[in-house]
Amino acid sequence: MARETRKLSVSINRSAAEAYEFLSVPGNFPKWASGLGTSLRPAGADWIAETPEGPVTVCFSERNSYGVLDHSVRLPRGISVYVPLRVVADGDGCKLVLTLFRQPEMANEKFAADAEWVMRDLHTAKRILEEPMKPSTGNPAPGYKKHPDHRIETKPAGVRVRVTFKGEVVADTRDAIAMKEGDYPIVYYIPRADVKMERLVRSSHKTHCPFKGDAAYFSLKNGPENAVWSYEQPYDEMSAIKELLAFYPDKVDVVSLAS
């Protein structure tokens, strides 16, 4: 019996050739495909991704002139999932199209949740590809000279992030960037478009990080001081969080939701 499928797609305002050039690089997949964890490492002809469920093996299609990005994912429990993924030219732009197969015995709710997850990832790819290509500003983080092994990872959060204060929603987004630095808890950086900026007042407080740059601070009107920070001109390595806002979880309530 044929399995149920859903064809999920986004339109991207970049040429198919440009989109394929970025999307066909295995190392770029974790930047937008949140299901593949934070990084990929080569393992012979395949790649290994570290995920919350354990390591998974990914086999990518060879580069081709047809926009084919199909790949198979072998999960820790031994199941192999085939993922048809294509870049299709559409005028001066393109479409990124993924076919989602319903797995055997998968509940309706799980299939719907997987489809929502895929759409979030496709929209992340769209956002990355449509951002203007920004050359390095020649402003590398000086901290890495003294501590070259320091690691800061940023990736699309893949969850809905909501910030409240005394029951009032101050921020609500599906486009947060999750930052993991050393042994510190994950910090969510939120686009300003998804924050009630009228509730924030810029303060004079500032801090400096040798890996990220100078942080500006905001207080909540009629609320805690310096509850929000932002790297408005970060070092090159941290361009992913430029102008995004992070909230202190001991001053407001920061909640990540599955959808």
N, C-alpha and C positions, 0 to 999 in steps of 0.2 A: 504494500500500500504506500502510495506517495505521501510524504510528510507535508504538513502545512508549512508554508513559507510566507515571509513578509519581505517585500522589497522596500528598503529604506534608503532615502537619498537626500542630499542637500545640493543646492546650486552654489557654485563658488566663482567669485569674480577674479579668476586667474585662468590663464590658458591651460589647456589640458597638459601640454608639455611641461609647463612650470610646476603644476600640481603633481604630476607623476614624478618629476625629478626629486621632489621632496618626499613624497609618500613612498617611493620605492626603496628608500634607504632604511634598512631594518633598524638601525640605531635611532631613527626618528619616530618609530612607532610609539614608544612610551610617552612621547610628548603629547600625544592626543588619544591613543588607544589605552584607556585607563585599566582595562582588563589585563594588560600585559605587565602590570607592576611598574616599577620605577626605572628599570634598566633592562637591557638585553646584552648577553655576552655570547660570542660565537662558540659553537661546539661542533667542530667538523663542518659538515655542510648545513647543519641546523643552528638554531639559536636557543638559548636558555633564558627564560624570564622568571624572576622571583616574584611570586604572588602570595597573598595571605593563605592560600590553600597549599602552598608548597611550590617547588620548581615545575614549570611546564616547558615542553619542547615545542618550538615553532619552526615550521618548514615553509619558507617563502618561495613564491614563484621566481624564476629567473627573470631578469630585466628583459623587457620586450617592447615592441613598437605598437602594441595594441591596447595599452592602458590596463593590462591585467595585473592585479595585485593580490590574487588568490593566495591563501595560505592555510595550512592546517595546524591545529593546536592539539597537542597530546597532553591531557590533564593528568595530575598525579594519580588519580584513581584508575588510569589506564584507558579512559575513553578518548577517542580522537574526534575532533570537531573540524569539519571543513568549512572555510569561510570564503565564499565568492565575493570579491571586492574589485570594483572597476572604476577607472577614471574615463568618463565619456565626454568628448568634445560637445559643446553646446554654444554655437556662435563664437564670440570672443572669449567666453568663459568655459566652464565645464560643470559636470555633475559627478559627485562621488556617490557610488551606488553599492550598497551591501545587501546581499540576500541572506536573511536570517532563517535558518531551518529550526523547526520545532523538534526538540529531542524526544526520543521515546519516553512515554509516561510522564511528560512534563505537564504540570498543571497550567490552566489558563492564566492564572495570576503570575506565575513565574515567566511564562512566555511573554506576557505583556510587559513585565518588569525588565526582561532582557531587551525588548524592543526599545523601551525608554532609555536604557543604558546606552545602547548602540547609537540612538539619536543624539544623546549628549556628546558622545565621542565624535560623531560626524560633525556636529556643530563646533566642537573644539578644533577639529582639523580645518574647518571653514574659517574660523577666527584667525588661526595661525597663518593660513595661506593668504588671507586678505589684508593682513597687517602690512604696512609699508616695510620694505626691506630696509633695515636700519644697520648701517655699517657700524663697526666698533667706534666708540667715541675716544678710544685711546685712554680709557680711564679704568685700568684693571685694579682689582682689589689688592692692596698692599699686604693684607694679612696672610696671603698664601706664600709670601716669601719666607716668613718665619715659621709658618705652619702649613707646609704643602700637602699634608695628609688630611687636613680639615675637610669635612664633607658637608655640603648643603645640597639637598635635593628638592627640586620644585617640579610639580606636575599638576595637571587638572585634578581637582579634588574628587570628581566623579560622584559627589553627593550634594544634596541640597544643604546649604548652611544658612542658619537663621540666628540673628542676634536680637535679644530683647533686653529691655531694662524696665523693671517693675511692670511687666506684662505688656509693655509697648514694643512693637516690632520696629527695630531701628535699621535692620538690614536683612535682606532675604535674597539669596542668589543660588543659581545652579552653575555659576561660572567661576567659583572660587578657585584659587591656586593653593594647593597644600604644600607647605614647606616643612621639611624634616631636617633638623640641624643637630648632628651629634646625638646625644642622649636626651635632648629636650623634647617635650611633647610636640605633636604636630600643631602648627600655626596656620590658620586659614586667612588668606589675603583676598579681599573682596573688592570687585570693581565699584567705583564711586557711583556709577549709574544705578546700582542696586542698594545704595545706602541713602537714608534720609539725611542729606547733607545739611538741611536747614536745622537739624538737631545738634550739629557740631559747631564748636567755636575753636578756632585755631588758638593755641596757647604759645607762650614764649619758650616753653621747654624743648630741649633738643638733646639727642644722644648721638654717639658715633659708634659704629661697628666697623672694624677693619676688613670685614668680609662683605658687608652689604652697603655701607656708606653712612650718610647723615640722615637721621630720622627726625621728621617733624611730628608734632603732637597736636591732638585735638581733645577738648573736653566736651562732655555732654551738657547741653543747656539744662540747668536745674538738676544736674547729675554729677557723677564723679569726674574729677579733674584728670586730665591726661590719660583718658581711658582708651584712646585710639592713637595709633602711630602709622606713619607712611614714609617710605623711602621714595622721595619725589625725584631725586637724581642719583639713583643707585650706581654702584660700580657695574662694569660691563657684565660680570658673571651673574648679576642679579636683575638683569633687565626684565625678567618675567614678572617681577612684582612692582615695577615702576608705577608709582601713583596709586597703587592699590592700598586698601585700608585693612589694618589688623586691630582686633579688639582684645583687651586684657580680660581673660575669663574670670579673674577675681573681682572685676568691677562691673561686668555685665554678664548675661547668660549667653554663651555661644553653644549652639546645638547643631550637630550634623545629623541629617535625616537621610534615610535610604532613598527617598524620592521627593 
